[in-house]
Amino acid sequence: MKTWAILLGGLLVWAVHFFGLYAIAEFAPSRMLTVILTVPCLAAEALLLIYALRLDRDEAFTRWRRSVAVGGTGLGLVAVLWQALPPWFSG
Amino acid sequence: MKSETGFDHALFDRFPTKDERPEAEEEELKRIWCAPKGWEYLTVVNNNYVGIYYLGTAFLFFLLAGVLGLLMRVQLAAPLMHVLPQATYNQVFTMHGTVMMFLFAVPMVEAAGVLLLPQMLAARDLPFPRLSAYAFWAYAVGGLAFFGSLFIGLAPDGGWFMYPPLTSKAFSPGINTDFWLLGIGFIEISAIAGAIEIIVGVLRHRAPGMSLDKMPIFAWAMLVFAVMIVIAFPSVILATLLLEIERAFNWPFFDATRGGDPLLWQHLFWFFGHPEVYIIFLPAAGMMSMIIPTVARAELVGYRLIVLAMVATGFISFGVWAHHMFATGLPPMTAGFFSAASMAVSLPAGIQVFSWIATFAVGKPRFNTPGLFAMGSVVIFVSGGLTGVMVALVPFDWQVHDTYFIVAHLHYVLIGGMVFPLFAAMYYWIPMVSRRPLSERWGRWIFGLMFAGMNIAFMPMHLSGLMGMPRRVYTYLPGSGWDVLNLVSTLGAFMLAAGVLLFLIDMARNFRLAPDDGEAGNVFGAGTLEWLPTALYSTRSIPVVRSREPLWDDPSISDNVEQGRYFLPRSATGRRETIVTSPLLAEPQYLQIMPGPSFWPFAAALLTAGFFLALTVQAYLFAGVSAVLGVLAVIRWLSETDIRVPEREVDIGAGIRVPTYATGPQTHGWWAMTILLIVLGMIFAMALFGLAFLWSNQPSFWTKPPALSGAVPLALGYVAIVIAAGATRLLHRRGAVWAVVPVIAAAALAPVLLWLDIGVWLKTLAPDASGQGAAVYALLTLQGMIVGIAALMALYLGWRKMRGLIVDGASNTLDLVCMFTAYVGAQGLVATLFARAIGA
C-alpha cells in the first residue's frame, strides 16, 4: 500500500480537491469555501512533493517509483492550482 | 534488492538452468492444455480461444454498427431522401452509437487484453479463466439479442445516452427503451467481470522479476483501463436500473414534476460516459506505445512519463463529465470547474502523443502497415483533441452543442484514438496467432482508403456543424448550404467502408488461426514477451524478466524458454497451473491451480441472458426460471473451484518451492472480491449521491425522514453483522468446528433488519410518492439485492462445510463469504443512517 500511496498520492489529493470543489459548487457555492479547501490541498501536495524528492533512488525500481511520484505530485500541485482558478474568473 | 515478500532475489540468478529437461514434460503440458474438439469449443476457457472469440465478436459488432452508419450517410447524402423512415432512422442512429460504444469499443479492447496479456506477462492464463468465458458468452448472447431488436422494429430510439424524459414511459411507451436499459445494464456486468480479471491478472500474474517499472506499457494501459471500468461503470448500471424501475413501477427518479430530476440521469450517465472515452483510448494508446518502438526500432521515449500520463488521465477523466451538460444551465462555478478540468485532461494525452513522435524521431521508422496506421492515428487523434479543447470552452460549446461539429469531433477522437490503433494492432499482432501475417501491399491500400475516407467523411462535418446542422436529424431542406458537405461526407464514409471491406478480404486470404503452434511469429522484431514461442499453455517455461524488452536485451531468452530453463518447465501437480507473484516486484508467492474447461460458465451466461431478455419482453415466469437455473449453474461452476491438491508445496524450478494453496489478503481470490466490493460500493455511493442531489435540487418535495435516533437498533444490528463476519474468520483460523455459524447467522439477520427498515419507511413515504421516496427505496432495493446474494453465499458455505470441503485453519471460500457479509453489514449501516440524515 505504501508504494501505491507514493505513486498515486498527488493525484489522489487532486481528486479530493476536485470533488470537494464540485460539492461546494453544487450544494453551497462560495469563493471563500473554495479557498478554504484549496489551501490545505496545496499544502498536502507540497508536502508530498518534498517527501517524494527525498525518497530512495538506490535501485532501478526505487528510482522509477521516485520519478513517477515526483511527476504525479508535481502535476497534482499544478492541477489543484489550475482547478481553483475558475471562481475568480466567473461571475 | 530489498524484497517485497521475503523472497531472495539472488535466486533469480539460478536461471536459466543448465540441465536438459525431459521431453515428457512438454508432452504432459500439451496434454493438460489440450485443444478442444467439437462441442468443447463451447466449454473452452483458455485465453487463446476466448480472446479470439471475443475479438471476432467485437469486430462483428463493429461491422454491423458500421453498416448502420452507412445507412445514415445514404439517408443524409442529399436533402429530403427517403431511404429510411424517420422512426427507423432514430433506431439506426441510436443503435449505431450504442453498438459502437458498448458492443464494439470496450469489448474489443477487453478482448485484446484477454488475448495478449497472458502472453505479455508470460502467465499460463488469466486468473479466472471461467469468468472470462462467462463474460464473453454473456456479452455475445446478450449483444446479439440486443442487436436483433432492430430487425423486429423494437430497437431503442432515444439516442445512445437515453435521456429522460424522452425515454420515460410517457414519451417512450413501447419496450424499445427497455431493450437498451436491460441489455446495456447486463452487458456492463460482463465488462466489469472482464475488468476484475484484468486487474488481478496484471497485478498478480506477471512473470517473476517483472516489477512495475519493467511492465509492458500495454499492461499499464489495461490496468488503468480496468480500474476506470470499476469506478465508472457502476454509475451507468445504477442509472439503467433506476430508469427501468421508473418505467416499470412508476418511481419518479427523473420526473421533475414529482420531485425527481432528469439532470440526475445526465450526471449518472456522463460520470460513466466521459471516462468511457478514455476507457477506450487508453488501451489503444497502450497498443500504440508497444507498436511504435518496434516500428521505429528504438526504445519508447519517456516510459515513466507515459505511465504517469495514463494514471493522470485515469484520474482527471473523472472530473470532466459535466462538460456534456454545459447547455443545461449549470451554475457558473460548476461550469468553470468542469471547463478547467476538460482543458487539463488534454495534457496527459499530449504527453503520450509527444512521446510517440519523439520515438519516431529518434528511431529508424519503417513505414509498414502497423507504422502507417500508428502515424495516421496520431494525426487524426490530435485533430480530434484540438477540437476537444475548443468545446471545453463553455461559450464555444454553447455554439456548437448538438451540431455536426460535435459529431466530427467525437469521430476524430474515437477513430483516431481507437479504430486506427486497433487496425495497427491487428496488423502487428496477427502474426502472433496466425500462420501467415496479413498482406503488406493490401495493408497500405487499406490504410490509404481508410485515412482518406475518414477525413473526407468527417472533416466537412465541422463545417456543416458550424453552419448550424443539428445532430440526429433524419433529413434537411435543400438550400441550407449543407447539401454538398453532406454528399462529400457520404462519399468519404463509403471510401472508409471500402478500406474495411478490403481488410476483411485480406483476413480471409491470410488469417489462419494457429493457437497451438506454427504461428508466423515475431515478423516485426519486437522485444516483449508475447513474441516468445508459445503453445496453448503459453510459454514452455516462465522466464525471469530483467528488462522491459527482454527479447532485445537477451537474444538467447527464446531458446532458453523453449527448452524449459526457467520457471515451471513442467506441470508441478498434473493440473493447469500458473505462478502468482507479488504486485510490486513480481516475486513468486504460490502456485495457482487453474480450473479447466467447463460447460457451466456457458450455461450460466445463457441463463443470465435469458433472464434479462425475458424481463425485457415481460415474460416474467421465464425470467424467474432462468434466474433460478442461472444461480444453480453458477453454484455448480463454483463447486469445482477452491480445491486443494495433495502436494502442499512444489518445486517450480531450480529448487525454488512455493505452496499450492494460500489464503488471506495475498490471494488472487481476495483481490477479486475486494474489487467486486469496490464495484458494489460505487453503485451504492452513486445511489447516495442521487438522494443528496434530489434533496439539493427538489427541496419542495422533501418529506421529513424518520428520526435518526430510531435507527439505533438497526445500526447495532448491522454492526453485529460486521463483527460476526470477522469473528467467523478468526474462529476458523483457531480451528473451531462451528466457525461458520456466526456468518450464517449474520446472513440470516440481514433480511430481518432490512424488513424492519422497510416497515419504518412505509409509514413515512411511498416509493412512488416523490423523488425522495424513489431514491430511498432504491437504497433499500440495492440492500435487498446484496442481502439476497449474501444468503445464497451463506447457504453455499454451509453446503461446502457439510461436504467436508472447508477444512484446516484457512479457506478461501470462507474468507470471501465473510468479506461479502461484512460489506452487507457496512452498506446497511450507512444506508440506514444516510437516508434519515438527509433533510432531517
Contacts between the chains, C-beta under 8 A, distances in Angstrom:
chain1	res1	chain2	res2	distance
A	3	B	212	8.0
A	3	B	584	5.4
A	7	B	311	7.5
A	8	B	311	6.9
A	11	B	311	6.5
A	11	B	312	6.1
A	11	B	315	4.4
A	12	B	315	7.9
A	14	B	315	6.3
A	14	B	316	7.5
A	15	B	315	5.7
A	15	B	318	7.2
A	15	B	319	7.7
A	18	B	319	4.5
A	18	B	337	7.2
A	18	B	341	6.6
A	19	B	319	7.9
A	21	B	337	5.2
A	22	B	319	7.9
A	22	B	334	6.9
A	22	B	337	6.3
A	24	B	333	7.8
A	25	B	331	6.0
A	25	B	333	4.3
A	25	B	334	4.1
A	25	B	337	6.1
A	26	B	331	7.8
A	26	B	334	6.5
A	26	B	693	7.7
A	26	B	696	6.4
A	27	B	692	7.8
A	27	B	696	5.5
A	29	B	331	6.1
A	29	B	333	5.1
A	34	B	333	8.0
A	59	B	1	5.7
A	59	B	2	7.3
A	60	B	211	7.9
A	60	B	213	6.2
A	61	B	1	7.5
A	61	B	211	5.0
A	61	B	212	7.2
A	61	B	213	5.3
A	61	B	584	7.6
A	61	B	585	6.6
A	64	B	212	7.3
A	64	B	213	3.6
A	64	B	304	6.3
A	65	B	212	7.8
A	65	B	213	7.5
A	67	B	304	5.2
A	68	B	304	5.7
A	68	B	307	6.1
A	68	B	308	5.4
A	68	B	311	8.0
A	71	B	304	7.0
A	71	B	305	6.8
A	71	B	308	4.5
A	72	B	308	5.9
A	72	B	311	7.0
A	72	B	312	7.1
A	75	B	308	7.1
A	75	B	312	5.8
A	75	B	347	7.9
A	79	B	316	7.2
A	79	B	344	5.8
A	82	B	340	5.8
A	82	B	344	5.9
A	83	B	319	7.8
A	83	B	337	6.5
A	83	B	340	5.5
A	83	B	341	6.5
A	83	B	344	7.4
A	85	B	340	6.6
A	86	B	333	6.7
A	86	B	336	2.8
A	86	B	337	5.6
A	86	B	339	6.9
A	86	B	340	5.2
A	87	B	333	5.5
A	87	B	336	6.6
A	89	B	336	6.9
A	90	B	332	4.1
A	90	B	333	5.9
A	90	B	335	7.3
A	90	B	336	4.5
A	91	B	332	5.4
